[in-house]
Amino acid sequence: MFRARLPFWLILALFWTAIVLIRPWGDFPVNDDWMYAWITRRFAETGTFSVELLIAPALYGQALVGAFVSRVFGFSHLHLRVTTLVLASGILFLLDRLLRGAKVTTPLRTLALALLAFNPLFMHVAASFMTEVYGIFVALLGAAVWLWDRGRQVRRGETTLLSWPGALLSGALLGSCFWIRQFCILLFPAIAAATLLPPLWTRQWRTLRASAPRILLSATVCAGFAAAYFAWARLSGNLRPSFTAPLGRLVGIDLRDTLIQAYSFALYMTAFCFPLFFFLPSLPASAPERRRFARAYAGTFFFELVGAGLALFWGASNSLVFPYLHKRFPLLGNVLIDTGIGPITLNDLYQRATVTRPAWPEGAWLAIHALLLAIAPLALLWAGSARKLLRSGRARLEPIALETLLFGALLAAGMLVLLAQGLKGQTFDRYYLLPLLGLLLALPILVSASPREKPLEPWRLRLAFFAALPLAFFTTAGVHDYFRWNEARWDHARSLRAEGVRSTDIDAGYEFNGWTRLENPGTPTGPGCEENTGWYCLEKNHVVAMQPLPGYSIARRTPVPGWLADVPDVLLLRKTPFTPPSRADVPASSAGGTASGSPTAARR
């Protein structure tokens, strides 16, 4: 059993080795989870779940887990982060379980697990209290139960697709993820369609009739959990416009949004799955097939260029239509930035585009962008391979492997449509984590099952693992740098509080300021906080920044040891002239606030 799970244990060991190197042990939150941590702390202290902030996720299930951890070990952002890391390890286990069930070869399973574990989106949210890991873990557990039950039915020669207990349990798990992160419920229609399509294609009407009550039970339970959330949220006053707005936008098609989203999606998935491209099928042998492929490649490349043109226009216009769209890769904001991982939410950097940031030369990113544009259309070879496999080679795929492949492909495609229609251009890169998971399920199965004249060549495997190393380094180094400058930010803020400075006199960025306003409700906005100059801006007598600011003197600077790029020193600035506060001005309850995040919380 251990040998069968060797890829999982190997990648898990490497994942935790990277975590030890990153050292995410500071007692502060990162990237929006300060809001979730605040709600969770109140839940643990009062027993009442109340959302008073503009957040989009349902959150209840995650807050329940966090409140339990806080009750047992005491509230701490570090405790919440370690809990997330444990569940992230569980996601790796479930991915390995699904790929083993689909009979994917050991090298391909190892590569797929590595591409998830060392993906910048996954590593960043794993070292946080963000909602992605919690929602995906529960939803993927439901899908694993479904496919495990399907495998047992096949082995027993049952005429029904699911057993009654399997239908009930998988429906409950897939429905309960709606109480954490609502979009994760998309896994249910993806897994249900993946199971129903093969018997529909082969006209197994007797099997479908016998299975219909069980599939309907699972769907009813899943939908019931979602409906129960709406009923509970209305009764408890927790049904927020930030939650319902994306659902309401699903109706109606916007071609511009869809094209830009498809363009962005193609580049990100190519970057994240790049090592798997070494297993692409060979070009068609016949001249007519080669010409058809050339035309398809040219057409896809043309649409990519149209998407690039739209990104150049909208990314340069700084409009509210696509507020997170950049002109070149990385196209979206929040996690994968230029150059690093995680948003630098100090007001001097985030609010001003002309200041010095951690960055590689512009030419390096343009070269990466051009490479992704050229490589992405090659995925058409996989589409052709899948078509041939489904038409003439179904015998090469066992039922569970075929259903897992369809599940991954439908999940990726469904999330693309959902993001294009539900978010209407306001997409963060970390929303691509679910479709990436779908591709990491589908592509290894497709590679394993594709007809070949001989087994996978060793050189392909060596090149694929070698190509995964730069992404692993980028991810580990980027998350490391993110925590180092955050530590410097919080050290400055806490040193000021130790000197007797009130939290409301400190501007340490979106996260610290937001938490401070929560701890000090009714705090008036300071005179130096004009509109659009900062988040939850307070008195600004003291500022934590990465750039000198007019009207402030540098009191202290902390170098940041950056692995990925040169990170500016984190500066503690004091307004000039500055009069130190008396101890009498400091409230006795000025506990250490913690926070970190990204500017538009309602988008989370």
N, C-alpha and C positions, 0 to 999 in steps of 0.2 A: 504493500500500500504506500509506504514512504517513497519507494522508487517511482511509482506511478505519479506521485505528486511532487517529484523532484523539481520541475520547473517553478512550481509555486513557492517551495521553500527557498530555492535559490534567489528568485526575484524578491521575495519578502525580506531575505537577509540583506540584499543590496539596497532595498528601499529603506530599511531601518538604519543601515550604515550611512546612507545619505542624510537621513534625519539627524543622526548623531553629529555628522559633519556640519549640518546647517545650524544646529543648536537653537531650535525655536522654543526656548524654555522661559522667555520673558513673560511676566504676568501683565500682559496687555493684549488687546484684541487686534485683529487685522482685517482690513478690507470689508467693511460693513457689518462684521459680526458683533460690533459693539451694541447695535440695536437689538440683535437677537439675544446677546448676553444680558442686556438690561431687562428685557422682558422675562428671560429665564430666571434671573435673580429675584425679581419681584414675585414670580410664580413660586419659587422655592420658599420665599419668606412669608408670603401671604396665603398661598394655596389658591390664588385666583389668577387665571390667565386673562390678561387684558392687554390689547394692542392699542397703544396711544401714539404710535409712530407711523410714518408713511412707508410701510414695507409691503411688498407684493406677496411673498410666500405665506402659506397658511401657518406654518411654524409650530402648530400645537404639538405634534408628535415629537419634534426635536426638543422643544422646551420641556416636555415631560421627561425625556431622558436626561437633559441637562439639569433639571430641578432635582431629580433623584441623585445624580452625581454630587450636586451641591449640598444636598441634605446629608449625604454620607461623608463626604470629604471636606465640605466647606466650599463656599463660592470662590472660584479662582478662574481666571481666563486660561491659565495653564491646564487646570483640570479639564475644562471643556475642550481644549485643543487636543489633549492626549486621548480623550474619548473619541474625537473625530478621527485621529490617527488609527485607533483600533478598528473603527468601522471601515476606514479606507483599506486596511489590511483585509477585512472581510470581503470587500468588493473584489480585491485581487483573487481571493479564494474562490468566489462565486464565478468569476470569469474563467478561471482555470477549470472549475467543475463543468461549466457549460462546454468548453472546448474539449475536455476529455470525453464528455458524453457524445460529442460529435466526431470522435476518433481522429482529432487533429494530431499530427505528428509532434513528437516532443520538441524538436527545434523550433517549429512554428509556434507552438504554445508558449515556449520560453520567450520568443521574440514579441509576441502579442502582449504578454504580461509586462515585459520590459517597456514597451511603447506606452502602456497605460501608466505604470508606476512612475516613469520618468517623464511623463508629459507635463509641461509647465502648468496647464490648467489643473490637472489632478493633484500635483504636488502642492500647489498653492492652496487650494481649497482644503486639502487634507490637513495642512498645518494651520487650521483655523476653526472657527465655529460657524462657518457658512453652511447654508442649507443643502448644497448639492450632494455632499457625501451621504447625509442622512436620508434624503429622498431616494437617491439612486440605490443605496444599500437595501432598503425595504422593497423597492420595486424589483430589483434584480433578484432578490430572494424569492419573491413571488414567481418570477419567470423561471427560476431554477426549480422550484417545486413543481410547476406546471410541466416542464420538460422531463424532470425525473419521473413524474407520474406517467407521462407519455411513454417513456422508455420501458417502464414496468409493464404497461399495458401491451406494448409490442412484444416484449419477451414472453409474456403469458399467452399471447395469441388471442387477446380479447377482441371482441367485435366493436367495442366502444373506444373512443379516442381518449377519454378521461375516466377515472374512477370518481365516485361521488365525493369521498374525502379530498381527493386531489383538486377537484373543481372548486369545492368550498374553500379550502385553505388558500389556494393560489388566488382566487377572487378576492378573499379578505385581505391578503397581503398587498395585492396590486391596487386595491381600493384604498387601503389605509395610507398609502404613500401620498394621497391627495391631501391628507392632514399635515403634511410636512412641506412638500413642494409640488404644487398642483400639476405641473406639466409632466411629472414622472408617470402619471396615470396613463400616458400614451403607450406605455409598455403593454397594457392589456389589449387594445385593438391590434397591436403589432403581433403579439404572441398568438392571439386567437386567429387572426388571418393566416399566420404562418402554418397553423395546424389545420385549418379548414381548406386552404387552397389545394394541397396535393390530392385529397379525396375528391374535391370538386373537379379537378383537372382530369382525374382518371374515372370519374363518374361512379364512385363508390356510394351509391345512394343508400344502400342498407346501413352502412356504417354511419353515414351522416344522420339518418333518421334515428338510429339507436343512440347516437351521441348528442343529439340536439337538446334534450332536457338537461344534460349535465353542463353543456356549454352555456345554455341559457341561465342555469343556476349560478355559474361563475360570473357571468356578465351582470346578473341581477345583484349579486352580493357586491361586486365591484362598484356598480353604479349606486347602490344603496349607501356605501360608505361616502361617496362624493356628495350625494343628496343630503346625507345626515350632517355633513360639514356645513352646508349652506343653511340648513335649519338651525343648527347650533349657533352658527355665527350671527344669524339674524337675532335670535333670542338673547344672545350674550352681548350684542352690540359690537361684535368683532368683524362684521362684514364690511370691508373697506373698499372704496372706489379703486384704490391701487391694486386690489386683488381682482375685482370684477372687470376692470377696463380691458386688460389684454384678452379676456375671454370674449368680450363683446366685439372686439375688432376682428374676430376670426371670419366674420361674414364679409364678403366682398373681396375682390382681387385687385391688387395694385401691381401692374406690370413692372413699373420702375422698382418698387421694393423687391419684387420677386427676382428680377434680374441682378440687382446689386447683391442681394442675399445669396443667390446661387454662385455668383462670382467670388464673393468672400468665402463662402462655404468650400468651394473647390480648392482655393489656395490654402486655407487652413488645414483641410483634410489631407491635401498632398504633403504639406510640411510635416504633419504629425504622423502620417503613415508612410513617409518616404522610404524607409528600409524595405517595406513590403513590395515596392516597385521593382526590386531586383528579382521578383518571382513572376513578373508579367509574362503572359504567354508570348510565344514568338510571333512575329508578323505573319500574316496569311501567306500561304505558299503560292497560291495561284495569282496570276496577274489581275483578273477581275476583282478578286477579294482585296488585293492590295490597293487597287484604285478606289474601291468603296471605302476602305479604311482611310485613305488619304483625304477623300472628300469629307468624311466624318470628322477627321482631325482638324481640317481647315475650317469647317463650320463651327466646331467647338472653340477653336482658337479665336475665330472672329467674334463670337459672343463674349469671350473673355476680354477681348480688346474693347468691346462696347462697355462692358462692366468697368474696365479700367478707366475709360473716358468719363463715365458717370462718377466714379470715385474721385477722379481728379477734379471734376467740377464741384460736386457736393462736398468733398473733403476740404476743398479750398474755400468754399463759400461760408463755412462756419455757421450754417443754417440750423434751425431747430428741426428740420426734416430728418437729417441724419447727424445728430450731434456727436456721435461717437465714431464717425467714419473718417479715416485718414487717407491721404493721397496714395500711399504705397504701403507695402507690407511692413509691419503688422497693421492691418487695416482697421481693426477695432480696438477699443480701449479696455482698460481695467486690469487684466492680468499680464498679458504679453505686451510689454511696452518697449520703447526705444531708449536704451537697451537695458532690459532687466525684467523682473517679474514682480507684479504688484504695483498699484498706483502710488506715486509719491504725492501724498495729499497735504504737504505743507503748502500754505497759501501762496508763498512767494513763487513756487514752481508751478503748481497746478493752475493757478489763475493767470499766469503770464507765459506766453509762448516763446519769448525771446531770451529767456535765461538759460544758463548752462545746465544741462542735465547729463546723467550717465548715458553715453551714446557711443556707438561705433560710427565710423565714417559713413557718410550718406551713400557713397558708392558701394559699400558692402551690402546694405539693405536693398539697393537697386539691383544688384547682381542676384541676390536671393529671390527678389520679386520676379525678375526675368526668368530665372531657372524654374520657379514654380509655375509660371505661365506656360512654359514649354512642356513641362512634365505632366501637368494635370490632364490634358486631353488623352494621354496614353492610357488612362483608366478605361477608355473605350475598349481596349483589348480584353479587360476583365468582363466587360458587358458582353462581348462576343463569346467569350469562353463560357459564361453563365448561360447564355442562350443555347449554345450547342449542348451543354451539359443537361439542361432541362429537356431539350428536344430528343436527344438520342442516347444520353448517358445517365439516365436516372438510376440505373442499376448500380452505378458506381457510388451512389450516395445512399446510405441507410436512411430510414425515415426520420430519425431524430437529427441526423446531420443536415438533411434537407430542410427540416423545419427550423433548426437553429440558424442556418444560412438565411432563410427567408425572414426570420425574426429580426436578425441584425440589419438586413437591407431595408426592411419596412420601417424599422425604428429610425434609421438614419434619414430615409426619405420623408417620413412623417414629421420628424423634428425640423427638417428644412422647411417644409410647408408651414408648420406651426410658427416658426420664427419669422418667416416672411410675412405671414398674414396677421399673427397675433401681436407682434411687436412693432410692425410698421416702421422699420428702419432704426429703431432704438434698441439695438442688440449689443450686448457685451460678448467678448470672446469666450468667456467661461460658459455661456449657454451652449457652446458647441461640445461640451463634455458628453452629453447623452448621445448625439449622433456619432461621435468618435467611438464610443463604446459599441454602438451598433456595427460600425465598420470593422472594429477589432474582433468582433464575432464572425462577421460574414467573410471577410477576405481570407483569413487563414483556412477556413473550411473550403472556400473556392479553390485556393492554391493546392490544398491537399487532394481535392477530388478531381481537378482538371485532368483530362487525358494527356498523358505524356509518353513519349517513346522510351524514356528512361527515367529513373528516379531523379529527384532534385539534385543538381550538381553541387558538390561541396563548396565550389567557389561562390555560388550564389549565397549560400548560408553565411560564409565568412564575410562577404561584402555587406550583407544585410546587417549583421551584428556590428561590423565596423562602422557602418553608416549611422547606427543608433547611438554611438558614443558621443558625437557632438551635441545631440539633443539632450542626452543624459547630463553632460557637463553644463550646458546652458541652463537647464532646469535647476540642478543642484546649486550652481554658482549664483544664479539669479535669486533664488529663494534665500540663500545665505545672505546676499547683500541686502535684501529687503528687511530681514530681521536685524541686521547690524545697524542700519540707519534708524530703524524704529527704536532700537535699544537706546541709541544716542538721543533721539527725540525725547523719550520718556525719562531718561536720566536727567536731562536738562529741566524738564517740567517738575520732576520730583525734588530736585535740588532747590528749585525756587520755592516750593512749598515748605521744604525744611528750613528755608531762611525766613519763613513767615509770610511769603507772598500768597495772596488769595488766588484760588484757581481762576476766578473771574477776571483776574488781571493778566492772564497768560493766554496768548494765542499760539497754540502748538499744533494747529491744523484741524482739519475737519473732525477727526475722531476724538481728540482730546476736548475740543470745544463743544462737540455734541454731547459728550458724556457730562461735561461740566454743567451745561444748561439743564440736563436731566437731574443732576444732583442739586442744582440751585434754581428751581423753577421761579419764574418771575424776574430773573436777573435782567436789568435793562441793558440794551445794546449800547456799547460805548460810543463816544463821539468820533472815534477814529474808524468807525465801521460803516462807511457809506455803502450803498447798495452795490452788490456784485463784487465786493472786494474780499470776501472771505465767507467761510461757513460758520454759522452760529457765532459770529464775531463778538468778542467781549471788549474789554477796555484796551487791550493791545499795549499796555505799558511794558510788557515783556513779550518777545516774539521768538519762537524757534523757527529757524529758516535755514536755507542752504545758500542764500545770497545776502550780501550787505544791503540794507534798506536805508533810504534817506530819512533822517531824523532819528536814527538809532545808532548806538555804539555797540561794538562787539565786546561782550563781557566774557565770553568763553567760546572756544571752538573745540569740537570733538572730531578727529579724523575717523573716516569710515573705511575699514579694510575691504575694498571691493575686489571680488574675484573675477567678475564678468566684465566690468568696465570701471573707469575711474569715477568714484562717487564723491561729489563735493562734500567738504566738511559740513557737519551740522553745527550751526551757529546759535548761540544764545545771545539775543540782542536786547538791549535796554533802551527805552526811549530817553532822549536827552532834551532837557535836563531831567534827572530821575531822583525822586525822593523816596528812600526806603520806607515801607509801611511800618507802623508800630504794631507790636504784638497784639494790642487791644483790638486792632482792626480785623484780626484773623478769626473767623468763626471756629468754634471748638470742633465742629462736625466736618471740617474740610478734609474728608477722607480722600485717598488717592483715586481719582477717576482714571479709567482706562478706556481706550477706544482706538479704533482704526477702521478705515473704510474707503468708500468711493462716493462721489458727490451726489448721485441721484438715487437715494435709498429706495424710493418707491419702485425702482426698476429691478430690485433684487428678488 
